[in-house]
Amino acid sequence: MPRPADVALLALQVLGLVALNIAGEYLASWMHLPLPGNLVGMLILLALLLTRVVRIEWFAASAAIFTRHLAFFFVPIAVGLMAYGTLLRTEGAAILATLIASAIVGIMVTGGTVSRLLRSHPPEGS
Amino acid sequence: MTLLTVYCIAITIGAYAVSRAIGRRYPSPLTVPVFLSTPLVMLVLWGTHIDLSGYSQAKSIMTYLLGPATVALAVPLYRHRHVLIKDALPFCVGLVSGTFSTMIAAIGCAKLLGLSPELQAALSIKSVTAPIAIALAPKIDADPTLTAGFVIITGLVGSMFGPWLLTRMRITRAEARGEALGTISHGQGTAEALHEGDLTGAASSIAMGSAAVLTSLIAIPLVRLVV
């Protein structure tokens, strides 16, 4: 069982992340940024970490839990796909073909470009 | 919060926990938690006579937490910043060409197959990590739920076939493999990249975050221009 102190610390970290998310939403709408608020929140935290205003240990535990269980938050969204049954039945094949084709193109272009450009850079540790 | 909402959250957590346990025991693309939990939740809802409108409050509470989950992505981004700094030029060129090519390929393919502009827009941002895609979708007139579905399918495609495809292309450098997986198949690709090694995983997680920023910046003008 986790200790109460750890749980309290974790709750505090999550509250900090919620506050940064709200700050990101406000900043995005106030400055009319074309970016989603949660992404702005992420960039704020990144800036705070880079300027050493915030130490990575302050968010390490909650970030690890969110990353490990990110898939959980997709479940309610996927359940919501129930409402799109008809669409997926009629257009499903075309959608799937598009998703597979564009993923293959993207992986080949990214991997090919980076590996070609890295030829002049020695691999790490050699 | 009503009792119904508490019940809906409880069955979602329960289904997730059961799926994770099964997935750990029998690791395979078919036992991915989302793949397994979703029909399980649907089944329980159907069995206890609850429709989607009854589930919607629970859904919005749980998806709200995707906001702070996105903010937390700054932590791996910060931790692995050295990967980006060391090979900044190849990294950036790869990121830009990969992101543009997958978005153009998605829109082009969707147009060719006669899909509606709303679907073309939703398909164009399918390589972005789900929490950001959901927030980005309304800005390009795409449906957030459908977009999230496309994101999850893309993650499955990339993590199932990406490593194989890269090997067939004789791409061996960890940085290149990781960046390709993270740019195109976000979190699910990064999980796969981490299996290959630390450097591959680091490149993948930094690519996932950077691709999300880049896609958010270019999605609105690109969709307005070509969709």
Contacts between the chains, C-beta under 8 A, distances in Angstrom:
chain1	res1	chain2	res2	distance
A	14	B	68	6.2
A	17	B	68	3.6
A	17	B	69	7.8
A	17	B	71	4.7
A	17	B	72	5.6
A	18	B	67	7.2
A	18	B	68	4.9
A	20	B	68	7.5
A	20	B	71	4.8
A	21	B	67	3.9
A	21	B	68	5.1
A	21	B	70	7.3
A	21	B	71	5.1
A	24	B	71	7.0
A	25	B	67	7.8
A	34	B	139	7.0
A	34	B	216	7.1
A	34	B	217	6.9
A	34	B	220	5.3
A	35	B	213	7.7
A	35	B	216	4.9
A	35	B	217	7.1
A	36	B	132	5.7
A	36	B	135	3.2
A	36	B	136	5.2
A	36	B	139	7.4
A	36	B	216	6.2
A	37	B	67	7.5
A	37	B	135	6.6
A	38	B	66	7.2
A	38	B	67	4.6
A	38	B	70	3.9
A	38	B	71	6.4
A	38	B	131	5.9
A	38	B	132	6.5
A	38	B	135	5.4
A	39	B	70	6.6
A	39	B	132	5.3
A	39	B	135	7.0
A	39	B	212	6.4
A	39	B	213	6.6
A	39	B	216	5.7
A	41	B	67	7.1
A	41	B	68	8.0
A	41	B	70	6.8
A	41	B	71	4.2
A	42	B	70	5.6
A	42	B	71	5.1
A	42	B	72	7.9
A	42	B	73	5.4
A	42	B	74	4.8
A	42	B	77	7.6
A	42	B	209	7.4
A	43	B	74	7.5
A	43	B	213	7.4
A	44	B	71	7.9
A	45	B	71	5.5
A	45	B	72	7.9
A	45	B	74	3.8
A	45	B	75	7.7
A	46	B	74	4.2
A	46	B	77	5.8
A	46	B	78	6.0
A	49	B	74	6.4
A	49	B	75	7.7
A	49	B	78	4.3
A	50	B	78	6.9
A	50	B	81	7.9
A	56	B	75	6.4
A	56	B	78	6.3
A	56	B	79	6.8
A	59	B	72	6.6
A	59	B	74	7.9
A	59	B	75	5.5
A	60	B	75	6.5
A	62	B	72	6.3
A	63	B	72	4.0
A	63	B	73	7.8
A	63	B	74	8.0
A	63	B	75	3.7
A	63	B	76	7.3
A	66	B	68	7.1
A	66	B	69	4.3
A	66	B	72	4.4
A	67	B	72	6.8
A	67	B	73	7.7
A	67	B	75	8.0
A	67	B	76	6.9
A	67	B	187	7.9
A	69	B	16	7.9
A	70	B	69	6.0
A	70	B	130	7.8
A	70	B	187	5.6
A	71	B	16	7.7
A	71	B	32	7.4
A	71	B	33	4.6
A	71	B	34	5.3
A	71	B	187	7.9
A	72	B	12	7.8
A	72	B	13	7.6
A	72	B	16	4.9
A	72	B	33	7.1
A	72	B	62	7.9
A	73	B	62	6.2
A	73	B	63	6.4
A	73	B	65	6.1
A	73	B	66	4.9
A	73	B	69	6.3
A	73	B	130	7.6
A	73	B	131	7.3
A	74	B	34	4.9
A	74	B	130	5.7
A	74	B	148	6.7
A	74	B	152	5.8
A	75	B	12	5.6
A	75	B	15	6.9
A	75	B	16	5.8
A	75	B	33	7.3
A	75	B	34	5.9
A	75	B	37	4.7
A	75	B	38	5.9
A	75	B	41	6.4
A	75	B	62	7.9
A	76	B	12	5.9
A	76	B	41	7.9
A	76	B	55	7.5
A	76	B	58	6.8
A	76	B	59	4.2
A	76	B	62	4.7
A	76	B	63	6.0
A	77	B	59	7.4
A	77	B	63	6.2
A	77	B	130	7.3
A	77	B	134	7.3
A	77	B	145	6.0
A	77	B	148	4.4
A	77	B	149	7.5
A	78	B	34	5.6
A	78	B	37	7.9
A	78	B	38	4.1
A	78	B	148	7.4
A	78	B	149	6.6
A	78	B	152	6.5
A	79	B	12	7.6
A	79	B	38	5.7
A	79	B	41	5.1
A	79	B	42	6.0
A	79	B	45	7.5
A	79	B	52	7.8
A	79	B	55	6.5
A	79	B	59	7.0
A	80	B	52	6.9
A	80	B	55	7.9
A	80	B	56	8.0
A	80	B	59	6.0
A	80	B	145	4.6
A	81	B	38	7.8
A	81	B	145	6.2
A	81	B	146	7.4
A	81	B	149	5.0
A	82	B	42	6.1
A	82	B	52	5.8
A	83	B	52	5.7
A	83	B	145	7.5
A	84	B	145	7.1
A	84	B	146	6.2
A	84	B	149	7.6
A	87	B	146	7.8
A	91	B	115	6.3
A	91	B	119	6.9
A	94	B	110	7.4
A	94	B	113	3.9
A	94	B	114	7.2
A	94	B	115	5.7
A	95	B	110	7.9
A	95	B	115	7.0
A	95	B	119	6.9
A	95	B	123	7.1
A	95	B	150	7.2
A	96	B	153	7.2
A	97	B	109	6.8
A	97	B	113	6.5
A	98	B	106	5.7
A	98	B	109	4.3
A	98	B	110	4.8
A	98	B	113	6.5
A	98	B	115	7.1
A	98	B	123	5.4
A	99	B	106	7.5
A	99	B	123	6.9
A	99	B	126	6.2
A	99	B	150	6.1
A	99	B	153	5.3
A	99	B	154	5.5
A	99	B	157	6.2
A	100	B	157	5.5
A	101	B	105	6.2
A	101	B	106	8.0
A	101	B	109	5.0
A	102	B	102	5.0
A	102	B	103	7.7
A	102	B	105	4.0
A	102	B	106	3.8
A	102	B	109	6.1
A	102	B	123	7.3
A	102	B	126	7.4
A	102	B	127	7.9
A	102	B	154	8.0
A	103	B	102	6.9
A	103	B	127	7.5
A	103	B	154	5.5
A	103	B	157	4.7
A	103	B	158	5.3
A	103	B	161	7.7
A	103	B	162	7.7
A	103	B	184	5.5
A	103	B	185	6.7
A	104	B	161	7.4
A	104	B	165	6.6
A	105	B	101	5.5
A	105	B	102	6.0
A	105	B	105	4.1
A	106	B	98	5.3
A	106	B	99	7.6
A	106	B	101	5.7
A	106	B	102	2.9
A	106	B	105	6.8
A	106	B	127	6.3
A	106	B	180	7.7
A	106	B	183	6.7
A	106	B	184	4.1
A	107	B	98	7.8
A	107	B	158	6.5
A	107	B	162	5.2
A	107	B	165	5.6
A	107	B	166	6.8
A	107	B	180	4.8
A	107	B	181	7.3
A	107	B	184	5.0
A	107	B	185	7.8
A	108	B	165	6.8
A	108	B	169	6.5
A	108	B	180	8.0
A	109	B	97	5.4
A	109	B	98	5.2
A	109	B	101	4.2
A	109	B	102	7.5
A	110	B	94	5.2
A	110	B	95	7.5
A	110	B	97	6.9
A	110	B	98	3.0
A	110	B	101	7.9
A	110	B	176	7.8
A	110	B	179	5.8
A	110	B	180	4.1
A	110	B	183	4.9
A	110	B	184	6.5
A	110	B	207	7.9
A	111	B	165	7.9
A	111	B	166	5.0
A	111	B	169	6.3
A	111	B	171	4.6
A	111	B	176	5.2
A	111	B	177	6.4
A	111	B	179	7.4
A	111	B	180	3.6
A	112	B	169	6.6
A	112	B	171	7.0
A	113	B	90	7.6
A	113	B	93	6.0
A	113	B	94	4.5
A	113	B	97	5.0
A	113	B	98	6.9
A	114	B	90	5.3
A	114	B	91	7.1
A	114	B	93	7.7
A	114	B	94	3.7
A	114	B	173	7.4
A	114	B	175	6.3
A	114	B	176	3.9
A	114	B	179	5.1
A	114	B	180	7.1
A	115	B	171	4.6
A	115	B	172	7.7
A	115	B	173	5.3
A	115	B	176	3.8
A	117	B	89	7.0
A	117	B	90	3.6
A	117	B	93	6.0
A	117	B	94	7.0
A	118	B	87	6.6
A	118	B	90	5.3
A	118	B	173	5.4
A	118	B	175	6.2
A	118	B	176	6.2
A	121	B	87	5.8
A	121	B	90	7.0
A	123	B	173	6.6
A	123	B	174	7.9
A	124	B	199	6.6
